[in-house]
Amino acid sequence: MFQILRVRGESMSPEYKEGDFVLIVKSFRRNIKVGDVIVFKNKLYGILIKRVQKITDDGVYVQGTGESSLDSRRLGPINFQAVRGKVIWHLRRD
């Protein structure tokens, strides 16, 4: 199961920028590890892309690289069921 998504926003800048595309693999959820970039769904903010910082029994802690990134510092841990997929390919817009 694969899906192509377009990056919106700058919360993972400079590595992932507005307009870039990513390919995610959807059938892994529990196989993520620290350092992976994942896509997940948040009830208030929709689909987000962030890097995994820590994994606990409670969830996945993620962090963006942009200054105003909305990540686990504000959202707390991400529930495993909210994870949509792991980024396996990145196509930069420039």
C-alpha positions in Angstrom: 0.0 0.0 0.0 1.5 3.2 -1.2 0.3 6.8 -1.4 1.8 10.0 -3.0 1.2 13.2 -1.0 2.1 16.8 -1.7 3.8 18.7 1.2 2.0 21.8 2.4 3.6 24.2 4.8 7.1 24.8 6.0 7.2 22.9 9.3 9.8 20.5 8.0 11.8 23.1 6.1 14.5 23.1 4.8 14.4 19.4 4.1 10.8 19.2 3.1 9.3 22.3 1.5 5.9 23.4 0.3 5.2 21.7 -3.1 7.5 18.7 -2.6 6.1 15.2 -3.0 6.5 12.2 -0.8 5.8 8.5 -1.3 4.6 6.8 1.8 4.2 3.1 2.6 1.0 2.6 4.6 1.3 -1.0 6.0 4.0 -0.7 8.6 2.7 1.3 11.6 4.6 -0.6 14.4 7.8 -0.8 12.4 8.7 2.8 12.6 11.9 3.9 14.3 13.6 7.0 15.6 14.7 9.2 12.7 11.9 8.1 10.3 9.7 10.7 8.7 6.0 9.8 9.1 2.7 11.2 8.0 -0.2 11.2 10.5 -3.7 12.6 10.9 -4.6 15.0 13.7 -8.3 15.8 14.4 -7.7 19.6 14.5 -4.9 20.1 12.0 -5.4 17.3 9.4 -2.5 15.5 7.8 0.9 16.3 9.2 4.5 15.2 8.3 7.2 15.1 11.0 10.3 13.2 12.1 10.1 10.6 14.8 12.0 11.6 17.9 11.0 9.0 20.4 8.7 5.9 20.6 7.0 4.8 23.8 4.1 2.5 24.7 1.9 5.7 24.8 2.8 6.7 21.3 5.2 8.3 18.9 6.8 11.6 19.7 7.5 13.7 16.6 9.2 17.0 15.8 9.4 19.3 12.8 12.4 21.3 11.8 10.7 24.6 11.1 10.6 27.3 13.8 6.9 27.3 14.3 6.4 23.5 13.8 3.3 22.0 15.3 4.6 18.8 16.8 4.7 16.7 20.0 6.0 19.7 22.0 2.4 21.0 21.6 0.4 17.9 20.5 1.9 15.3 22.8 2.5 11.7 21.6 0.9 10.6 18.4 -1.4 7.5 18.7 -0.2 4.6 16.5 -3.6 4.5 14.9 -3.2 8.1 13.7 -0.1 7.2 11.7 -0.9 7.1 8.0 2.5 6.0 6.7 6.3 6.3 6.6 8.0 8.4 4.0 10.1 6.2 1.7 10.8 8.6 -1.2 11.0 12.4 -1.5 10.8 14.4 -4.7 11.9 18.0 -4.2 10.2 20.7 -6.2 13.5 22.3 -7.3 
